[in-house]
């Protein structure tokens, strides 16, 4: 055990952060597993857009907070999209917002 106050505090912080990081990573893995299970059962067409959205949101949030590195997050999203494409799922692209013309 650490014998200085600062070291004890650091230990507490590390335990808390480790638990939080574990839960975030577990959530991402669960979303991927749900997608793989749906692909195996042939029910992916109904849930593809929802799962893709949830995965991208979770991964981007984890990358932003430093839990995952950028390339790791991009790789997870890319591999999930590749699996969906191989299963024959077409996910519509996000709607692009049109710029409004500025009146002078």
Secondary structure, DSSP 8 states (H G I E B T S, - for coil): ---SHHHHHHHHHHHHHHHHHHHHHHHHHHHHHHHHHHHHHT-HHHHHHHHHHHHHHHHHHHHHTTSS-HHHHHHHHHHHHHHHHHTT----------------
